[in-house]
Amino acid sequence: MNLESLSLEEKTHYLHPGNLFAHYNPYIVTTILGSCIAVCLWDPINKIGGINHYMLPLWNGEGLSEPKYGNIAIKKLTEKLVVLGSKKRNLKAKVFGGSTIHENAHGLINVGERNIILARDLLEAEGIPIISSDTGGSRGRRLLFYTNTGVAKLRYIKKSSDLF
C-alpha cells in the first residue's frame, strides 16, 4: 500500500524515532527502521493498538526516561493502551527492525541485536505474546501499522534513496 493512495477518511501518523503512538480511533502509522525496533501492540477485543520506535535498548537511569530507550518505550506503550481501555492480558505484539546496518569487526553484539533481545525479553516478562516478527538482517524496513486491525505491512529498503 502506498501512502498517496489513502482515502481522505483514513488518518495517518508518521512515527519519529524515540516516540510512541496509540489511539482509540483507527490510524495508519508509518515509520522507517534500521537498527531501531518498533513494537506494535494490539488489543483484538477492543480493536485498538499502538506502536513505539525505540533506538537504544536500556535507559541507565541518567537524564530523562524517554521512549527512545526500549525498556521505557515498551512500558509506556503498554500503559497508554491500558489507559485507552485495553487489558494487558488481551495485548498481542508484533516486533520489527533491529537490522545490522554497519558490519561489526570486533564481534560484539550490535545495537540492533541488543534491541531485539530486549523486546523479546520484556514482552515475555510482561506476558504479552509476540505473534509476528521480522527482525535482524542487514536492510532497513518501512513499516505501516493499522491500529484498529493490528495489521502490519513492511517493505525492505534496498538503498538510502528508497527511504523517501
N, C-alpha and C positions, 0 to 999 in steps of 0.2 A: 504494500500500500504506500502510496506517495502522499505526502502531506498536502500537496497542492490539490489533490482530488477530494479532500474532505468537504462535506457539505457544511453550510453555514451553521447548522444546528449542533454540530459536533464541536465541543470545546476542547482546546488543545493547551498543553503547557509544556514548555521546554525546561527540563530539569538540569540546572547547572551543577558542576561538581561541588561536593560539600554541602548539598542541600537535600531536602526530602519534600514529598508532596503526597497528600492524602485528601480525599474529598468524598462526600456522600453523593454528589452529582457525578454523572458519567464524564470522564475526561480521557483523552488520549495523551499520554505523557511520553515525550521522546527525550532521549539522551544519547550521548556518544561515550563509549567506554574504551579505555586502553587497559592499563593495569588496575584501574579503579573497578569497583564492584557495584552493581545495582542489585538490591534485594527488593523484589516485588512481593508484597503481602496482599492476599485477597481473602475476603470472607464470603464464601459461596452462599451462606444463609441470608445475609443482609445485602449482598451484591455491592459491596464497597471495597475499595482497595487503595493501596498507596505504594510508593516506591522511594528508595533512597539512592544516593550516589556518593559513596564514600571513597576517599583517596588513600587513606592510611589505616592500618588495622587497629592500633590501640592509642588511646589518649593516655598520656603518662601522668596526668594529674596537674600538669603545669599549664598556665594560661586558661583560656576558655574551653569548656567542654562542648565542642561543636560537632555537628553531624558529618564533618569531614573525616572523622575517625569512626571506624566500623563498630566498635563497642558502644559508642554513643548513638550512632545513626540507627542501628537495629533496635535499640531500646526505645528511642524517641519515636520511631515509626510505629512500633507496637503500641506504645502509649497513645499515640494520636488516633489510631484505629479503634482502640477501646473507648476513647472519648467520643468518637463518632458513632458508637453503638455496637461495635464488634465485641465478641467474647474471644479471648486469646485462644481458647480451645478450638475455635472454628477456623482459625487462620491457616492458610496454606502458603508456602513460599516458593518462589522461583528465583534462581540466582544466576547472574550473568557477569561476564567480564573476567578480570584477572589475567590479562594477556602478559606475555613477556615481550615487551616492545624492544628492549635492548638486551643483547646477549650478556650474560654474566660470566666473565672469565675466571672468577675466583671460586665458583662452585657454591656460593652462598645462596640461601633461599631468597628469591627476589620479592619485591613488594607485591606483585600480582599473586604469587603463590601464598604469601602470608595473608593477603586479603581473602583468598578463597578459603583457607583453613579457618580463619576467624569466623567467616559467615557460617560455615558448616557447624563449627563447634558451638557458637552462640545460639543458632536456631535449634540445634539438638537440645541444648541446656534449657531453652525456653519451651520445649515440647512442640515446636512448630515444624511440621514435616516439609521437607523440600520435595516438591512433586515434579520439578523440572529444573534443569540447569544446563548452561553452556558456558564453561569456564576454561581458562588456560589458553594454550596455543600462542601464536605469535602475531595474530591480527586483531585489530580493533573491531568494535561492533557498534552498529547503530541499532538502537532498541526502541520499539514502540510498546507501551503498556496500556491496556484498556482497563481503567479502574473498576468499571461496573461488571465486566465479564471475567477478568483475570487473564485474558488472552495476552500473550507476549509474542511479538514478532521481531525477529532480528535479521540483520543483514551484515555480513562481514565487510569490512573496509579493506580494500586492496591496497590503496595508497593514500597519501595525505590529501590529495585533491578530491577524493571521494567523501571527505568529511562534510562538505557544504554543497 
